[in-house]
Amino acid sequence: MLVKTKNFLEEVRAELGKVTWPARKETISTAWVVVVIIVLISLYLGACDVVLAKLIRFILR
């Protein structure tokens, strides 16, 4: 089992060497896009929650 584990880790290391990693600038810009989208979706869902809560309170009165 130890030999299989060692072979597996060697293969993983070899495959990671083939990976093309994005540049730092590209990673940061992509992260900002993700953060902005998360904020926009959060605001939208929060607004929907408030509207639906008020609608349900109005109906149940």
Backbone bond lengths (Angstrom), bond angles and torsions (degrees), N, CA, C in turn:
res aa  C-N    CA-C-N  psi(-1)  N-CA   C-N-CA  omega(-1)  CA-C   N-CA-C  phi
1 M - - - 1.456 - - 1.526 110.65 -
2 L 1.315 116.71 -35.67 1.459 120.73 179.93 1.524 111.14 -63.53
3 V 1.329 116.09 -36.35 1.464 120.60 179.95 1.529 109.81 -68.00
4 K 1.353 117.20 -41.44 1.465 120.87 178.86 1.522 110.78 -63.13
5 T 1.320 116.61 -41.06 1.461 120.74 179.38 1.519 110.52 -64.39
6 K 1.324 116.47 -43.73 1.458 120.83 179.16 1.531 110.82 -62.05
7 N 1.329 116.91 -44.15 1.472 120.78 178.56 1.524 110.87 -62.61
8 F 1.327 115.62 -42.46 1.461 119.79 179.21 1.526 110.86 -59.98
9 L 1.310 117.39 -47.99 1.463 121.12 -179.19 1.533 111.61 -64.00
10 E 1.315 117.37 -36.49 1.468 120.33 176.45 1.528 110.89 -65.06
11 E 1.338 116.72 -40.00 1.461 120.45 178.41 1.525 111.22 -67.80
12 V 1.328 116.36 -38.81 1.462 120.29 177.57 1.522 109.89 -62.04
13 R 1.307 116.64 -44.69 1.469 120.75 179.47 1.530 110.82 -61.53
14 A 1.325 116.79 -41.44 1.469 120.80 179.35 1.529 110.67 -64.49
15 E 1.328 116.90 -42.11 1.466 120.45 179.78 1.528 111.38 -67.05
16 L 1.334 117.40 -39.47 1.460 120.02 178.10 1.524 111.52 -63.90
17 G 1.323 116.74 -28.00 1.460 120.37 176.66 1.521 112.15 -68.88
18 K 1.323 117.28 -21.79 1.461 121.67 -179.68 1.527 112.83 -86.99
19 V 1.307 116.38 -12.04 1.461 120.81 -176.00 1.523 110.33 -70.30
20 T 1.333 115.85 137.81 1.461 121.07 173.56 1.523 107.64 -95.55
21 W 1.310 116.11 106.45 1.457 120.98 -177.18 1.522 109.90 -83.50
22 P 1.352 117.71 142.84 1.467 119.52 178.55 1.530 110.86 -70.36
23 A 1.326 114.58 155.47 1.463 119.91 178.01 1.528 109.50 -70.38
24 R 1.310 116.15 158.53 1.471 121.17 -178.79 1.530 111.03 -57.64
25 K 1.324 116.99 -43.19 1.467 121.23 -178.55 1.534 110.28 -62.17
26 E 1.313 116.79 -43.03 1.466 121.49 179.21 1.533 110.91 -64.67
27 T 1.306 117.08 -40.35 1.463 121.22 179.41 1.524 111.19 -64.30
28 I 1.333 116.33 -42.92 1.469 120.57 -179.67 1.523 110.65 -66.39
29 S 1.325 117.57 -43.67 1.463 119.33 -179.15 1.524 110.94 -66.28
30 T 1.308 117.72 -38.47 1.460 120.96 177.57 1.527 110.57 -65.82
31 A 1.317 116.75 -39.46 1.467 120.33 178.65 1.524 110.50 -63.12
32 W 1.330 117.69 -39.45 1.467 120.66 178.64 1.527 111.12 -64.49
33 V 1.321 116.32 -39.65 1.468 119.94 177.64 1.528 109.57 -60.90
34 V 1.310 116.88 -43.94 1.468 120.96 179.01 1.526 110.74 -62.32
35 V 1.324 117.98 -44.39 1.462 121.49 179.87 1.529 110.69 -61.85
36 V 1.324 117.39 -44.64 1.472 121.09 -179.86 1.524 110.74 -62.76
37 I 1.319 117.02 -43.99 1.469 120.05 179.15 1.522 110.61 -63.28
38 I 1.318 117.73 -41.69 1.471 120.91 178.50 1.520 110.68 -61.49
39 V 1.322 117.68 -42.80 1.469 120.97 179.28 1.527 110.50 -63.86
40 L 1.326 117.39 -44.24 1.459 120.69 -179.75 1.532 111.53 -63.55
41 I 1.304 117.09 -44.23 1.465 120.13 178.91 1.522 110.54 -65.55
42 S 1.330 117.30 -38.66 1.466 120.98 178.15 1.526 111.22 -62.75
43 L 1.321 116.60 -43.06 1.466 120.18 178.02 1.526 111.02 -63.68
44 Y 1.327 116.41 -42.58 1.458 120.45 179.03 1.533 110.85 -62.29
45 L 1.327 117.20 -48.28 1.463 120.42 -179.46 1.526 111.57 -65.70
46 G 1.329 117.16 -36.26 1.465 120.39 176.28 1.517 111.12 -63.65
47 A 1.332 116.86 -42.69 1.464 120.70 178.38 1.529 110.62 -64.23
48 C 1.321 116.94 -42.77 1.469 120.38 177.10 1.522 110.47 -60.53
49 D 1.300 117.99 -41.23 1.464 122.42 179.80 1.525 110.95 -62.20
50 V 1.324 116.62 -45.14 1.465 120.59 -179.84 1.526 110.52 -63.85
51 V 1.325 116.70 -45.92 1.464 120.86 -178.90 1.532 110.50 -63.13
52 L 1.304 117.30 -47.00 1.464 120.00 -179.38 1.522 111.91 -66.18
53 A 1.314 118.16 -36.83 1.463 121.24 177.72 1.532 110.25 -63.38
54 K 1.323 116.99 -43.96 1.467 120.33 178.47 1.526 110.94 -65.49
55 L 1.329 116.84 -39.10 1.458 121.34 178.59 1.537 110.82 -63.77
56 I 1.285 116.91 -43.55 1.477 120.44 179.40 1.522 110.16 -66.38
57 R 1.350 117.35 -42.35 1.473 119.66 176.94 1.529 110.83 -60.23
58 F 1.329 117.71 -40.10 1.462 122.09 179.68 1.532 110.62 -65.21
59 I 1.336 116.17 -43.52 1.464 120.07 -179.29 1.522 111.44 -66.67
60 L 1.321 118.52 -38.65 1.460 121.76 -175.69 1.522 114.04 -81.15
61 R 1.324 119.22 -5.56 1.460 120.73 179.46 1.473 112.01 -73.18
